[in-house]
Amino acid sequence: MSVDHAFMRLALDQARNAFAQGEVPVGAVVVLDGRVIATGYNQPIGDHDPTAHAEVRAIRQAATLYQIPEPLVRAVIKVESDYDPRAVSHAGARGLMQLMPGTADRLGVKDISDPRENVFGGVRYLRVLANMFNGDLELTVAAYNAGEAAVMNHGGIPPFAETRDYVVKVTKFYRRYRSIPDVVEASIGVSHEPPPAARP
């Protein structure tokens, strides 16, 4: 079911105004038509929270430490877990950056369920892959999804539909996070264009 972008923009604006006026107490959750749009811990959100304070610090610190663009880290998290630190895939990948237990062990992650450790491990892996593929964004992202061996064996992005789709999604969100300063808006995909009915 598609989201009415004009309605969502209005809901976000109303929630932001409530926060600015101190109308949403700490710990409160704002739900509109069954959809969480804000929490009293921070800014309005989509399904999960791209602005949670601990995650923001971890993302910024890991991006700085490993010299990976923060918008790329956010894009990977968005596509991997939609900012849900409790996410578990059918294959067993866990956390914000959906680390597989074996990969987490390789990266020295002791507690894969800890959001900070998960982010640092995932960004460390992005750094390893970026070095391996000479900074090529698409190959780095493809390797994060399919593994570095698959990318090397195929001499490029593997011909797997899931991996090709993953690369498209991550690069799309990477561009959004680079161009839209509001992390919440970039995360939920609210269009800057008016809805078709409002266009002349």
C-alpha positions as CSV (number, residue, x, y, z in Angstrom):
1,M,0.0,0.0,0.0
2,S,1.5,3.3,-1.0
3,V,1.9,6.2,1.4
4,D,0.1,9.5,0.6
5,H,3.2,11.8,0.5
6,A,1.3,15.0,1.1
7,F,-0.4,13.4,4.1
8,M,2.9,12.1,5.5
9,R,4.6,15.5,5.0
10,L,1.8,17.1,6.9
11,A,2.1,14.5,9.7
12,L,5.8,15.0,9.9
13,D,5.4,18.8,10.1
14,Q,2.8,18.5,12.8
15,A,5.0,16.1,14.8
16,R,8.0,18.4,14.4
17,N,6.0,21.4,15.7
18,A,4.8,19.4,18.7
19,F,8.5,18.6,19.6
20,A,9.5,22.2,19.1
21,Q,6.8,23.3,21.5
22,G,7.6,20.5,24.0
23,E,4.3,18.9,23.6
24,V,5.6,15.4,23.2
25,P,7.1,14.2,26.5
26,V,10.3,12.1,26.6
27,G,9.4,8.5,26.0
28,A,6.1,9.2,24.3
29,V,5.2,7.7,20.9
30,V,3.0,9.5,18.4
31,V,0.9,7.1,16.2
32,L,-1.2,8.3,13.3
33,D,-3.5,5.9,11.6
34,G,-1.6,2.9,13.0
35,R,1.8,4.2,11.9
36,V,4.5,5.4,14.3
37,I,5.5,8.9,13.2
38,A,7.3,10.3,16.2
39,T,8.8,9.5,19.6
40,G,9.6,11.8,22.5
41,Y,13.2,10.7,22.3
42,N,14.0,12.6,19.2
43,Q,12.5,13.6,15.8
44,P,9.6,12.2,13.9
45,I,10.3,8.8,12.4
46,G,9.1,6.3,9.8
47,D,8.8,2.7,10.7
48,H,12.1,2.8,12.7
49,D,14.2,5.5,14.1
50,P,17.1,6.9,12.0
51,T,17.8,9.6,14.6
52,A,18.0,7.6,17.8
53,H,20.8,9.3,19.8
54,A,23.0,6.2,20.5
55,E,22.7,5.0,16.8
56,V,23.5,8.5,15.5
57,R,26.7,8.6,17.6
58,A,27.7,5.1,16.6
59,I,27.1,5.9,12.9
60,R,29.1,9.1,13.0
61,Q,31.9,7.7,15.0
62,A,32.3,4.6,12.9
63,A,32.0,6.6,9.6
64,T,34.7,8.9,10.9
65,L,37.0,6.2,12.2
66,Y,36.8,4.1,9.1
67,Q,36.6,7.0,6.6
68,I,33.3,5.7,5.0
69,P,30.8,8.4,4.1
70,E,28.1,8.7,6.7
71,P,25.3,8.8,4.0
72,L,26.6,5.4,2.7
73,V,26.4,3.9,6.2
74,R,22.9,5.2,6.6
75,A,21.9,3.8,3.2
76,V,23.2,0.4,4.0
77,I,21.4,0.4,7.4
78,K,18.2,1.6,5.7
79,V,18.2,-1.2,3.2
80,E,19.5,-3.9,5.5
81,S,17.3,-3.3,8.6
82,D,15.2,-0.2,8.1
83,Y,16.9,1.1,11.3
84,D,15.6,-1.8,13.4
85,P,18.4,-2.9,15.8
86,R,16.4,-6.1,16.5
87,A,16.1,-7.2,12.9
88,V,17.0,-10.8,12.0
89,S,16.9,-12.1,8.5
90,H,15.8,-15.5,7.3
91,A,19.5,-16.3,6.8
92,G,20.4,-15.3,10.3
93,A,21.9,-11.9,9.7
94,R,21.3,-9.6,12.7
95,G,21.1,-6.0,13.8
96,L,21.2,-2.6,12.1
97,M,23.8,-3.6,9.5
98,Q,22.6,-7.3,9.3
99,L,25.9,-8.9,10.1
100,M,26.1,-12.7,9.7
101,P,27.5,-14.4,12.8
102,G,30.6,-15.6,10.8
103,T,31.3,-12.2,9.4
104,A,30.8,-10.6,12.8
105,D,33.4,-13.1,14.3
106,R,35.8,-12.2,11.5
107,L,35.4,-8.5,12.3
108,G,35.9,-8.9,16.0
109,V,32.3,-8.1,16.9
110,K,31.6,-9.7,20.4
111,D,27.9,-8.9,20.7
112,I,26.2,-8.8,17.3
113,S,22.9,-7.6,19.0
114,D,24.5,-4.5,20.5
115,P,23.7,-1.7,18.1
116,R,27.0,0.1,18.6
117,E,29.1,-3.0,18.0
118,N,26.9,-4.0,15.0
119,V,27.4,-0.6,13.4
120,F,31.2,-0.5,14.0
121,G,31.5,-4.1,12.7
122,G,29.4,-3.3,9.6
123,V,31.3,-0.1,8.8
124,R,34.6,-1.9,9.4
125,Y,33.5,-4.4,6.8
126,L,32.6,-1.6,4.4
127,R,36.1,-0.2,4.8
128,V,37.7,-3.6,4.1
129,L,35.5,-4.0,1.0
130,A,36.1,-0.4,-0.2
131,N,39.9,-1.1,0.1
132,M,39.5,-4.4,-1.7
133,F,37.6,-2.9,-4.6
134,N,39.6,0.3,-4.9
135,G,36.7,2.5,-3.6
136,D,34.3,1.4,-6.3
137,L,30.9,2.1,-4.7
138,E,28.8,-0.4,-6.6
139,L,31.3,-3.3,-6.1
140,T,31.7,-2.4,-2.4
141,V,27.9,-2.5,-1.9
142,A,27.5,-5.6,-4.0
143,A,30.2,-7.4,-1.9
144,Y,28.5,-6.3,1.3
145,N,25.4,-8.1,0.1
146,A,26.8,-11.1,-1.7
147,G,30.3,-11.4,-0.2
148,E,33.6,-10.4,-1.7
149,A,34.2,-13.8,-3.2
150,A,31.1,-13.6,-5.3
151,V,32.1,-10.2,-6.7
152,M,35.7,-11.4,-7.4
153,N,34.4,-14.6,-9.0
154,H,32.1,-12.8,-11.4
155,G,34.5,-9.9,-12.1
156,G,31.9,-7.4,-11.0
157,I,28.4,-7.2,-9.6
158,P,27.1,-10.9,-9.4
159,P,24.2,-11.7,-11.7
160,F,21.9,-12.4,-8.7
161,A,18.6,-10.5,-8.8
162,E,18.8,-9.8,-5.0
163,T,22.3,-8.3,-5.2
164,R,21.5,-6.2,-8.3
165,D,18.3,-4.9,-6.6
166,Y,20.3,-4.3,-3.4
167,V,22.9,-2.2,-5.2
168,V,20.2,-0.1,-6.8
169,K,18.4,0.5,-3.5
170,V,21.6,1.4,-1.5
171,T,22.9,3.8,-4.1
172,K,19.4,5.4,-4.3
173,F,19.4,6.0,-0.6
174,Y,23.0,7.1,-0.6
175,R,22.1,9.8,-3.1
176,R,19.1,10.8,-0.9
177,Y,21.1,11.0,2.3
178,R,23.7,13.1,0.5
179,S,21.2,15.5,-1.0
180,I,18.4,15.8,1.7
181,P,19.7,17.2,5.0
182,D,16.7,15.9,6.9
183,V,17.6,12.3,7.7
184,V,14.0,11.4,8.6
185,E,12.6,12.7,5.3
186,A,15.4,11.0,3.3
187,S,14.7,7.7,5.2
188,I,11.0,7.5,4.6
189,G,11.2,8.6,1.0
190,V,8.9,11.6,1.1
191,S,9.0,13.2,-2.3
192,H,10.0,16.9,-2.7
193,E,7.6,17.1,-5.6
194,P,3.9,17.8,-5.0
195,P,1.5,14.8,-5.5
196,P,0.4,14.4,-9.2
197,A,-3.0,15.9,-8.5
198,A,-1.5,19.1,-7.2
199,R,0.7,19.6,-10.3
200,P,-0.4,22.1,-13.0
